[in-house]
Amino acid sequence: MESGKLENDVLKNSIIDKIKLKNKEIKIGSKVGEDCAVIELGDHSIILTTDPITGSVNDVGKLSINITSNDIASAGYRTKGVLLTILVPEGTAVEEIERIFDDALKQAEVLGIDIIGGHTEITAAVNRVVVSATAISYGKGNDYVTTSGAKLGDRIVISKSPGLEGTGIIASDKRDELKSVLSEEELSEGISLLDFTSVVEEGVIGRLEGASSMHDATEGGLLGALWEVCEASSLGCRIFMDKINILDVTKKISDHYGIDPLKLISSGVMIFTISPDKVDNLLNSLKKINVPSYDIGEIIEGDIKYLNISGKDCEIEPPERDELYKVVF
């Protein structure tokens, strides 16, 4: 098997279908596309998620905080605490470990998150740094948003631009290689996109504005995440290419490496489904916090997901290996 997330059908058949919940307090467990587990305890719900950072050499500390807090934000809440596991190869200098932790701590402070524990280890089991984070939060009762909540006729709104995280990682890790393709200004712009990989504010706003479902676009990019929303909700979708804003620097990097920006890891992009009468309020609320957002399509009946390009419907396939791995490995 190749690097990347386990394909969804393999994940479902080999792992998820074998899990049988035994505790009635667990309201959301393992399911393809769901970002968080939820345990309801009386008047409150505990929201949890976990994720590793394996596709980046630089900024792994910062990304570990953002990626897990994004999952919690997909439920509509802010992360309260994070547990960090840091695995580094033999020969790693203590200064490198300290840098990773300092980067994570700095981003945690920006988002108001406490690092509450974890594990740090030097091991021959890895040949590059691996950081895994587990995040926890809580909400009131069942007032949380799921990936599987999309409704027929909902509009599909996304924040920011597809391929945002992947652009930042490639620009950072392949900077010297890209100097023949991008100007110094474009390289700096690409790297700076890693500063916009958080969707915490979007997630909180989405819940308050009545989003029926939310999902942050990680591995598999925008198209992979949309496929997961529809699959989890047992519905289809139609989105329009001309409504999607792809940054010029993302286009140039994608063209150079022959990759699809719509299938490139996109942390920093939140997908909302929301009833048509609530769309304008959502777009206006996101605008007030200087987050660009776009109404790109709708949820439709059936199970086929379409990307409409110049009036022609093209079926969106299940997510495969992220385009990032064609570049960084």
Contacts in CASP RR format, 6 or more apart in sequence:
PFRMAT RR
TARGET T0000
AUTHOR 0000-0000-0000
METHOD contacts of the structure
MODEL  1
MESGKLENDVLKNSIIDKIKLKNKEIKIGSKVGEDCAVIELGDHSIILTT
DPITGSVNDVGKLSINITSNDIASAGYRTKGVLLTILVPEGTAVEEIERI
FDDALKQAEVLGIDIIGGHTEITAAVNRVVVSATAISYGKGNDYVTTSGA
KLGDRIVISKSPGLEGTGIIASDKRDELKSVLSEEELSEGISLLDFTSVV
EEGVIGRLEGASSMHDATEGGLLGALWEVCEASSLGCRIFMDKINILDVT
KKISDHYGIDPLKLISSGVMIFTISPDKVDNLLNSLKKINVPSYDIGEII
EGDIKYLNISGKDCEIEPPERDELYKVVF
2 321 0 8 1.000
2 325 0 8 1.000
3 54 0 8 1.000
3 321 0 8 1.000
3 325 0 8 1.000
3 329 0 8 1.000
4 54 0 8 1.000
4 219 0 8 1.000
4 321 0 8 1.000
4 322 0 8 1.000
4 325 0 8 1.000
5 11 0 8 1.000
5 219 0 8 1.000
5 220 0 8 1.000
5 319 0 8 1.000
5 322 0 8 1.000
6 14 0 8 1.000
6 15 0 8 1.000
7 318 0 8 1.000
7 319 0 8 1.000
7 320 0 8 1.000
8 32 0 8 1.000
8 33 0 8 1.000
8 228 0 8 1.000
8 231 0 8 1.000
8 318 0 8 1.000
8 319 0 8 1.000
9 318 0 8 1.000
11 32 0 8 1.000
12 32 0 8 1.000
15 30 0 8 1.000
16 30 0 8 1.000
16 31 0 8 1.000
16 32 0 8 1.000
19 29 0 8 1.000
19 30 0 8 1.000
21 29 0 8 1.000
23 39 0 8 1.000
25 39 0 8 1.000
25 40 0 8 1.000
25 41 0 8 1.000
26 37 0 8 1.000
26 38 0 8 1.000
26 39 0 8 1.000
27 38 0 8 1.000
27 39 0 8 1.000
27 40 0 8 1.000
27 45 0 8 1.000
27 142 0 8 1.000
28 34 0 8 1.000
28 36 0 8 1.000
28 37 0 8 1.000
28 38 0 8 1.000
28 146 0 8 1.000
29 37 0 8 1.000
29 38 0 8 1.000
30 37 0 8 1.000
31 147 0 8 1.000
31 148 0 8 1.000
31 232 0 8 1.000
32 228 0 8 1.000
32 231 0 8 1.000
32 232 0 8 1.000
33 147 0 8 1.000
33 148 0 8 1.000
33 215 0 8 1.000
33 228 0 8 1.000
33 229 0 8 1.000
33 231 0 8 1.000
33 232 0 8 1.000
34 146 0 8 1.000
34 147 0 8 1.000
34 148 0 8 1.000
34 232 0 8 1.000
35 49 0 8 1.000
35 70 0 8 1.000
35 71 0 8 1.000
35 72 0 8 1.000
35 74 0 8 1.000
35 75 0 8 1.000
35 147 0 8 1.000
35 215 0 8 1.000
35 216 0 8 1.000
36 47 0 8 1.000
36 48 0 8 1.000
36 49 0 8 1.000
36 71 0 8 1.000
36 72 0 8 1.000
36 74 0 8 1.000
36 75 0 8 1.000
36 144 0 8 1.000
37 47 0 8 1.000
37 48 0 8 1.000
37 49 0 8 1.000
38 45 0 8 1.000
38 46 0 8 1.000
38 47 0 8 1.000
38 48 0 8 1.000
38 75 0 8 1.000
38 144 0 8 1.000
39 45 0 8 1.000
39 46 0 8 1.000
39 48 0 8 1.000
40 46 0 8 1.000
40 141 0 8 1.000
40 142 0 8 1.000
42 141 0 8 1.000
43 140 0 8 1.000
43 141 0 8 1.000
44 138 0 8 1.000
44 139 0 8 1.000
44 140 0 8 1.000
44 141 0 8 1.000
45 138 0 8 1.000
45 139 0 8 1.000
45 140 0 8 1.000
45 141 0 8 1.000
45 142 0 8 1.000
45 143 0 8 1.000
45 144 0 8 1.000
46 136 0 8 1.000
46 137 0 8 1.000
46 138 0 8 1.000
47 72 0 8 1.000
47 75 0 8 1.000
47 77 0 8 1.000
47 136 0 8 1.000
47 137 0 8 1.000
47 138 0 8 1.000
47 139 0 8 1.000
47 144 0 8 1.000
48 134 0 8 1.000
48 135 0 8 1.000
48 136 0 8 1.000
48 137 0 8 1.000
49 68 0 8 1.000
49 71 0 8 1.000
49 72 0 8 1.000
49 134 0 8 1.000
49 135 0 8 1.000
50 68 0 8 1.000
50 132 0 8 1.000
50 133 0 8 1.000
50 134 0 8 1.000
50 135 0 8 1.000
51 64 0 8 1.000
51 67 0 8 1.000
51 68 0 8 1.000
51 71 0 8 1.000
51 132 0 8 1.000
51 133 0 8 1.000
51 218 0 8 1.000
52 130 0 8 1.000
52 131 0 8 1.000
52 132 0 8 1.000
52 133 0 8 1.000
53 60 0 8 1.000
53 61 0 8 1.000
53 63 0 8 1.000
53 64 0 8 1.000
53 67 0 8 1.000
53 130 0 8 1.000
53 131 0 8 1.000
53 132 0 8 1.000
53 133 0 8 1.000
54 130 0 8 1.000
55 169 0 8 1.000
55 324 0 8 1.000
55 325 0 8 1.000
55 328 0 8 1.000
55 329 0 8 1.000
56 63 0 8 1.000
56 169 0 8 1.000
56 172 0 8 1.000
56 173 0 8 1.000
56 328 0 8 1.000
57 128 0 8 1.000
57 129 0 8 1.000
57 172 0 8 1.000
57 173 0 8 1.000
57 328 0 8 1.000
58 169 0 8 1.000
58 172 0 8 1.000
58 173 0 8 1.000
59 103 0 8 1.000
59 169 0 8 1.000
59 172 0 8 1.000
59 194 0 8 1.000
60 100 0 8 1.000
60 103 0 8 1.000
60 129 0 8 1.000
60 131 0 8 1.000
61 100 0 8 1.000
61 101 0 8 1.000
61 103 0 8 1.000
61 104 0 8 1.000
61 107 0 8 1.000
61 131 0 8 1.000
62 103 0 8 1.000
62 104 0 8 1.000
62 106 0 8 1.000
62 107 0 8 1.000
62 194 0 8 1.000
63 131 0 8 1.000
63 165 0 8 1.000
63 194 0 8 1.000
63 197 0 8 1.000
63 267 0 8 1.000
64 82 0 8 1.000
64 84 0 8 1.000
64 104 0 8 1.000
64 131 0 8 1.000
64 132 0 8 1.000
64 133 0 8 1.000
65 82 0 8 1.000
65 104 0 8 1.000
65 107 0 8 1.000
65 108 0 8 1.000
65 111 0 8 1.000
65 113 0 8 1.000
65 133 0 8 1.000
66 107 0 8 1.000
66 111 0 8 1.000
66 197 0 8 1.000
66 198 0 8 1.000
66 267 0 8 1.000
66 268 0 8 1.000
67 133 0 8 1.000
67 197 0 8 1.000
67 218 0 8 1.000
67 267 0 8 1.000
68 79 0 8 1.000
68 82 0 8 1.000
68 133 0 8 1.000
68 134 0 8 1.000
68 135 0 8 1.000
69 78 0 8 1.000
69 79 0 8 1.000
69 82 0 8 1.000
69 111 0 8 1.000
69 113 0 8 1.000
69 135 0 8 1.000
69 198 0 8 1.000
69 200 0 8 1.000
70 197 0 8 1.000
70 198 0 8 1.000
70 199 0 8 1.000
70 200 0 8 1.000
70 216 0 8 1.000
70 218 0 8 1.000
70 267 0 8 1.000
70 268 0 8 1.000
70 270 0 8 1.000
71 135 0 8 1.000
71 216 0 8 1.000
72 78 0 8 1.000
72 79 0 8 1.000
72 135 0 8 1.000
72 136 0 8 1.000
72 137 0 8 1.000
72 200 0 8 1.000
73 79 0 8 1.000
73 198 0 8 1.000
73 199 0 8 1.000
73 200 0 8 1.000
73 201 0 8 1.000
73 202 0 8 1.000
73 203 0 8 1.000
73 204 0 8 1.000
73 214 0 8 1.000
73 216 0 8 1.000
73 270 0 8 1.000
74 145 0 8 1.000
74 147 0 8 1.000
74 199 0 8 1.000
74 203 0 8 1.000
74 214 0 8 1.000
74 215 0 8 1.000
74 216 0 8 1.000
74 270 0 8 1.000
75 137 0 8 1.000
75 144 0 8 1.000
75 145 0 8 1.000
75 146 0 8 1.000
75 207 0 8 1.000
75 214 0 8 1.000
76 144 0 8 1.000
76 145 0 8 1.000
76 203 0 8 1.000
76 204 0 8 1.000
76 206 0 8 1.000
76 207 0 8 1.000
76 214 0 8 1.000
77 137 0 8 1.000
77 138 0 8 1.000
77 139 0 8 1.000
77 144 0 8 1.000
77 204 0 8 1.000
77 207 0 8 1.000
78 111 0 8 1.000
78 112 0 8 1.000
78 113 0 8 1.000
78 137 0 8 1.000
78 200 0 8 1.000
78 204 0 8 1.000
79 111 0 8 1.000
79 113 0 8 1.000
79 135 0 8 1.000
79 136 0 8 1.000
79 137 0 8 1.000
79 200 0 8 1.000
80 113 0 8 1.000
80 114 0 8 1.000
80 136 0 8 1.000
80 137 0 8 1.000
80 138 0 8 1.000
81 113 0 8 1.000
81 114 0 8 1.000
81 115 0 8 1.000
81 116 0 8 1.000
81 135 0 8 1.000
81 136 0 8 1.000
81 137 0 8 1.000
82 108 0 8 1.000
82 113 0 8 1.000
82 114 0 8 1.000
82 115 0 8 1.000
82 116 0 8 1.000
82 133 0 8 1.000
82 134 0 8 1.000
82 135 0 8 1.000
82 136 0 8 1.000
83 115 0 8 1.000
83 116 0 8 1.000
83 117 0 8 1.000
83 118 0 8 1.000
83 133 0 8 1.000
83 134 0 8 1.000
83 135 0 8 1.000
83 136 0 8 1.000
84 101 0 8 1.000
84 104 0 8 1.000
84 115 0 8 1.000
84 117 0 8 1.000
84 118 0 8 1.000
84 119 0 8 1.000
84 120 0 8 1.000
84 131 0 8 1.000
84 132 0 8 1.000
84 133 0 8 1.000
85 118 0 8 1.000
85 119 0 8 1.000
85 120 0 8 1.000
85 121 0 8 1.000
85 131 0 8 1.000
85 132 0 8 1.000
85 133 0 8 1.000
86 97 0 8 1.000
86 100 0 8 1.000
86 101 0 8 1.000
86 119 0 8 1.000
86 120 0 8 1.000
86 121 0 8 1.000
86 129 0 8 1.000
86 130 0 8 1.000
86 131 0 8 1.000
87 121 0 8 1.000
87 123 0 8 1.000
87 125 0 8 1.000
87 126 0 8 1.000
87 129 0 8 1.000
87 130 0 8 1.000
87 131 0 8 1.000
87 132 0 8 1.000
88 96 0 8 1.000
88 97 0 8 1.000
88 100 0 8 1.000
88 120 0 8 1.000
88 121 0 8 1.000
88 122 0 8 1.000
88 123 0 8 1.000
88 126 0 8 1.000
88 129 0 8 1.000
88 130 0 8 1.000
89 122 0 8 1.000
89 123 0 8 1.000
89 124 0 8 1.000
89 126 0 8 1.000
89 127 0 8 1.000
89 128 0 8 1.000
89 129 0 8 1.000
90 122 0 8 1.000
90 123 0 8 1.000
90 124 0 8 1.000
91 122 0 8 1.000
92 122 0 8 1.000
92 129 0 8 1.000
96 129 0 8 1.000
97 120 0 8 1.000
100 129 0 8 1.000
100 131 0 8 1.000
101 120 0 8 1.000
104 115 0 8 1.000
104 131 0 8 1.000
104 133 0 8 1.000
105 115 0 8 1.000
108 114 0 8 1.000
108 115 0 8 1.000
111 198 0 8 1.000
111 200 0 8 1.000
113 135 0 8 1.000
143 207 0 8 1.000
144 207 0 8 1.000
145 203 0 8 1.000
145 206 0 8 1.000
145 207 0 8 1.000
145 211 0 8 1.000
145 212 0 8 1.000
145 213 0 8 1.000
145 214 0 8 1.000
146 213 0 8 1.000
146 232 0 8 1.000
147 213 0 8 1.000
147 214 0 8 1.000
147 215 0 8 1.000
147 228 0 8 1.000
147 229 0 8 1.000
147 232 0 8 1.000
147 233 0 8 1.000
148 213 0 8 1.000
148 232 0 8 1.000
148 233 0 8 1.000
149 212 0 8 1.000
149 213 0 8 1.000
149 232 0 8 1.000
149 233 0 8 1.000
149 273 0 8 1.000
150 212 0 8 1.000
150 213 0 8 1.000
150 229 0 8 1.000
150 230 0 8 1.000
150 232 0 8 1.000
150 233 0 8 1.000
150 235 0 8 1.000
150 273 0 8 1.000
150 299 0 8 1.000
151 212 0 8 1.000
151 233 0 8 1.000
151 235 0 8 1.000
151 273 0 8 1.000
151 275 0 8 1.000
151 299 0 8 1.000
152 235 0 8 1.000
152 299 0 8 1.000
152 300 0 8 1.000
152 301 0 8 1.000
153 275 0 8 1.000
153 276 0 8 1.000
153 298 0 8 1.000
153 299 0 8 1.000
153 300 0 8 1.000
154 212 0 8 1.000
154 213 0 8 1.000
154 273 0 8 1.000
154 274 0 8 1.000
154 275 0 8 1.000
154 276 0 8 1.000
154 298 0 8 1.000
154 299 0 8 1.000
155 273 0 8 1.000
155 274 0 8 1.000
155 275 0 8 1.000
155 276 0 8 1.000
155 279 0 8 1.000
155 295 0 8 1.000
155 297 0 8 1.000
155 298 0 8 1.000
155 299 0 8 1.000
156 226 0 8 1.000
156 237 0 8 1.000
156 239 0 8 1.000
156 271 0 8 1.000
156 272 0 8 1.000
156 273 0 8 1.000
156 295 0 8 1.000
156 296 0 8 1.000
156 297 0 8 1.000
156 298 0 8 1.000
156 299 0 8 1.000
157 271 0 8 1.000
157 272 0 8 1.000
157 273 0 8 1.000
157 274 0 8 1.000
157 279 0 8 1.000
157 282 0 8 1.000
157 283 0 8 1.000
157 293 0 8 1.000
157 294 0 8 1.000
157 295 0 8 1.000
157 296 0 8 1.000
158 217 0 8 1.000
158 222 0 8 1.000
158 244 0 8 1.000
158 269 0 8 1.000
158 270 0 8 1.000
158 271 0 8 1.000
158 272 0 8 1.000
158 293 0 8 1.000
158 294 0 8 1.000
158 296 0 8 1.000
159 199 0 8 1.000
159 202 0 8 1.000
159 268 0 8 1.000
159 269 0 8 1.000
159 270 0 8 1.000
159 272 0 8 1.000
159 286 0 8 1.000
159 291 0 8 1.000
159 292 0 8 1.000
159 293 0 8 1.000
160 196 0 8 1.000
160 268 0 8 1.000
160 269 0 8 1.000
160 270 0 8 1.000
160 291 0 8 1.000
160 292 0 8 1.000
160 293 0 8 1.000
161 245 0 8 1.000
161 246 0 8 1.000
161 247 0 8 1.000
161 250 0 8 1.000
161 269 0 8 1.000
161 292 0 8 1.000
162 217 0 8 1.000
162 221 0 8 1.000
162 222 0 8 1.000
162 244 0 8 1.000
162 246 0 8 1.000
162 250 0 8 1.000
162 261 0 8 1.000
162 262 0 8 1.000
162 264 0 8 1.000
162 266 0 8 1.000
162 269 0 8 1.000
163 217 0 8 1.000
163 221 0 8 1.000
163 222 0 8 1.000
163 246 0 8 1.000
163 250 0 8 1.000
163 261 0 8 1.000
163 262 0 8 1.000
163 264 0 8 1.000
163 265 0 8 1.000
163 266 0 8 1.000
163 269 0 8 1.000
164 193 0 8 1.000
164 196 0 8 1.000
164 197 0 8 1.000
164 247 0 8 1.000
164 250 0 8 1.000
164 266 0 8 1.000
164 267 0 8 1.000
164 268 0 8 1.000
164 269 0 8 1.000
165 193 0 8 1.000
165 194 0 8 1.000
165 197 0 8 1.000
165 218 0 8 1.000
165 264 0 8 1.000
165 265 0 8 1.000
165 266 0 8 1.000
165 267 0 8 1.000
165 268 0 8 1.000
166 193 0 8 1.000
166 264 0 8 1.000
166 265 0 8 1.000
166 266 0 8 1.000
166 324 0 8 1.000
167 190 0 8 1.000
167 193 0 8 1.000
167 247 0 8 1.000
167 249 0 8 1.000
167 250 0 8 1.000
167 253 0 8 1.000
167 261 0 8 1.000
167 264 0 8 1.000
168 190 0 8 1.000
168 191 0 8 1.000
168 192 0 8 1.000
168 193 0 8 1.000
168 194 0 8 1.000
169 194 0 8 1.000
169 265 0 8 1.000
169 324 0 8 1.000
169 328 0 8 1.000
170 178 0 8 1.000
170 253 0 8 1.000
170 257 0 8 1.000
170 324 0 8 1.000
170 327 0 8 1.000
170 328 0 8 1.000
171 178 0 8 1.000
171 182 0 8 1.000
171 187 0 8 1.000
171 190 0 8 1.000
171 191 0 8 1.000
171 193 0 8 1.000
171 249 0 8 1.000
171 253 0 8 1.000
172 191 0 8 1.000
172 194 0 8 1.000
173 328 0 8 1.000
174 327 0 8 1.000
174 328 0 8 1.000
175 187 0 8 1.000
175 191 0 8 1.000
178 187 0 8 1.000
178 253 0 8 1.000
178 256 0 8 1.000
179 187 0 8 1.000
181 252 0 8 1.000
181 253 0 8 1.000
181 256 0 8 1.000
182 249 0 8 1.000
182 252 0 8 1.000
182 253 0 8 1.000
186 248 0 8 1.000
186 249 0 8 1.000
186 252 0 8 1.000
189 249 0 8 1.000
190 249 0 8 1.000
190 253 0 8 1.000
193 247 0 8 1.000
193 249 0 8 1.000
196 268 0 8 1.000
197 267 0 8 1.000
197 268 0 8 1.000
198 268 0 8 1.000
199 216 0 8 1.000
199 267 0 8 1.000
199 268 0 8 1.000
199 269 0 8 1.000
199 270 0 8 1.000
201 289 0 8 1.000
201 291 0 8 1.000
202 270 0 8 1.000
202 272 0 8 1.000
202 286 0 8 1.000
202 291 0 8 1.000
202 293 0 8 1.000
203 211 0 8 1.000
203 214 0 8 1.000
203 270 0 8 1.000
205 282 0 8 1.000
205 285 0 8 1.000
205 286 0 8 1.000
205 289 0 8 1.000
206 214 0 8 1.000
206 272 0 8 1.000
206 274 0 8 1.000
206 282 0 8 1.000
206 285 0 8 1.000
207 214 0 8 1.000
208 285 0 8 1.000
209 274 0 8 1.000
209 278 0 8 1.000
209 281 0 8 1.000
209 282 0 8 1.000
209 285 0 8 1.000
210 274 0 8 1.000
210 278 0 8 1.000
210 282 0 8 1.000
211 272 0 8 1.000
211 273 0 8 1.000
211 274 0 8 1.000
211 278 0 8 1.000
211 282 0 8 1.000
212 273 0 8 1.000
212 274 0 8 1.000
212 275 0 8 1.000
213 229 0 8 1.000
213 232 0 8 1.000
213 233 0 8 1.000
213 271 0 8 1.000
213 272 0 8 1.000
213 273 0 8 1.000
214 270 0 8 1.000
214 271 0 8 1.000
214 272 0 8 1.000
214 273 0 8 1.000
215 225 0 8 1.000
215 228 0 8 1.000
215 229 0 8 1.000
215 270 0 8 1.000
215 271 0 8 1.000
216 225 0 8 1.000
216 267 0 8 1.000
216 268 0 8 1.000
216 269 0 8 1.000
216 270 0 8 1.000
216 271 0 8 1.000
217 224 0 8 1.000
217 225 0 8 1.000
217 265 0 8 1.000
217 266 0 8 1.000
217 267 0 8 1.000
217 268 0 8 1.000
217 269 0 8 1.000
217 270 0 8 1.000
217 271 0 8 1.000
218 225 0 8 1.000
218 265 0 8 1.000
218 266 0 8 1.000
218 267 0 8 1.000
219 265 0 8 1.000
219 319 0 8 1.000
219 322 0 8 1.000
219 324 0 8 1.000
220 263 0 8 1.000
220 264 0 8 1.000
220 265 0 8 1.000
220 266 0 8 1.000
220 319 0 8 1.000
220 320 0 8 1.000
220 322 0 8 1.000
220 323 0 8 1.000
221 262 0 8 1.000
221 263 0 8 1.000
221 264 0 8 1.000
221 265 0 8 1.000
221 266 0 8 1.000
221 269 0 8 1.000
221 319 0 8 1.000
221 322 0 8 1.000
221 323 0 8 1.000
222 244 0 8 1.000
222 262 0 8 1.000
222 263 0 8 1.000
222 266 0 8 1.000
222 269 0 8 1.000
222 271 0 8 1.000
223 260 0 8 1.000
223 262 0 8 1.000
223 263 0 8 1.000
223 307 0 8 1.000
223 316 0 8 1.000
223 319 0 8 1.000
224 263 0 8 1.000
224 316 0 8 1.000
224 318 0 8 1.000
224 319 0 8 1.000
225 266 0 8 1.000
225 269 0 8 1.000
225 271 0 8 1.000
225 319 0 8 1.000
226 237 0 8 1.000
226 239 0 8 1.000
226 271 0 8 1.000
226 305 0 8 1.000
226 316 0 8 1.000
227 305 0 8 1.000
227 316 0 8 1.000
227 317 0 8 1.000
227 318 0 8 1.000
227 319 0 8 1.000
228 319 0 8 1.000
229 237 0 8 1.000
229 271 0 8 1.000
229 273 0 8 1.000
230 236 0 8 1.000
230 237 0 8 1.000
230 299 0 8 1.000
230 303 0 8 1.000
230 305 0 8 1.000
231 303 0 8 1.000
231 318 0 8 1.000
233 273 0 8 1.000
233 299 0 8 1.000
234 303 0 8 1.000
235 299 0 8 1.000
235 300 0 8 1.000
235 301 0 8 1.000
235 302 0 8 1.000
235 303 0 8 1.000
236 299 0 8 1.000
236 300 0 8 1.000
236 301 0 8 1.000
236 302 0 8 1.000
236 303 0 8 1.000
236 304 0 8 1.000
236 305 0 8 1.000
236 306 0 8 1.000
237 297 0 8 1.000
237 298 0 8 1.000
237 299 0 8 1.000
237 300 0 8 1.000
237 305 0 8 1.000
237 306 0 8 1.000
237 316 0 8 1.000
238 297 0 8 1.000
238 298 0 8 1.000
238 300 0 8 1.000
238 305 0 8 1.000
238 306 0 8 1.000
238 308 0 8 1.000
238 313 0 8 1.000
239 296 0 8 1.000
239 297 0 8 1.000
239 306 0 8 1.000
239 307 0 8 1.000
239 308 0 8 1.000
240 296 0 8 1.000
240 297 0 8 1.000
240 307 0 8 1.000
240 308 0 8 1.000
241 307 0 8 1.000
241 308 0 8 1.000
241 309 0 8 1.000
241 310 0 8 1.000
242 310 0 8 1.000
243 294 0 8 1.000
243 295 0 8 1.000
243 296 0 8 1.000
243 297 0 8 1.000
244 262 0 8 1.000
244 294 0 8 1.000
244 296 0 8 1.000
245 292 0 8 1.000
245 294 0 8 1.000
246 261 0 8 1.000
246 262 0 8 1.000
250 261 0 8 1.000
250 264 0 8 1.000
251 261 0 8 1.000
253 259 0 8 1.000
254 260 0 8 1.000
254 261 0 8 1.000
254 264 0 8 1.000
254 323 0 8 1.000
257 326 0 8 1.000
257 327 0 8 1.000
258 326 0 8 1.000
259 323 0 8 1.000
259 324 0 8 1.000
259 326 0 8 1.000
259 327 0 8 1.000
260 323 0 8 1.000
261 323 0 8 1.000
262 307 0 8 1.000
263 319 0 8 1.000
263 320 0 8 1.000
263 322 0 8 1.000
263 323 0 8 1.000
264 322 0 8 1.000
264 323 0 8 1.000
264 324 0 8 1.000
265 322 0 8 1.000
265 323 0 8 1.000
265 324 0 8 1.000
272 282 0 8 1.000
273 299 0 8 1.000
274 282 0 8 1.000
279 295 0 8 1.000
282 293 0 8 1.000
283 293 0 8 1.000
283 295 0 8 1.000
286 292 0 8 1.000
286 293 0 8 1.000
287 293 0 8 1.000
300 306 0 8 1.000
304 315 0 8 1.000
305 315 0 8 1.000
305 316 0 8 1.000
306 313 0 8 1.000
306 314 0 8 1.000
306 315 0 8 1.000
306 316 0 8 1.000
307 313 0 8 1.000
307 314 0 8 1.000
307 315 0 8 1.000
307 316 0 8 1.000
308 314 0 8 1.000
END
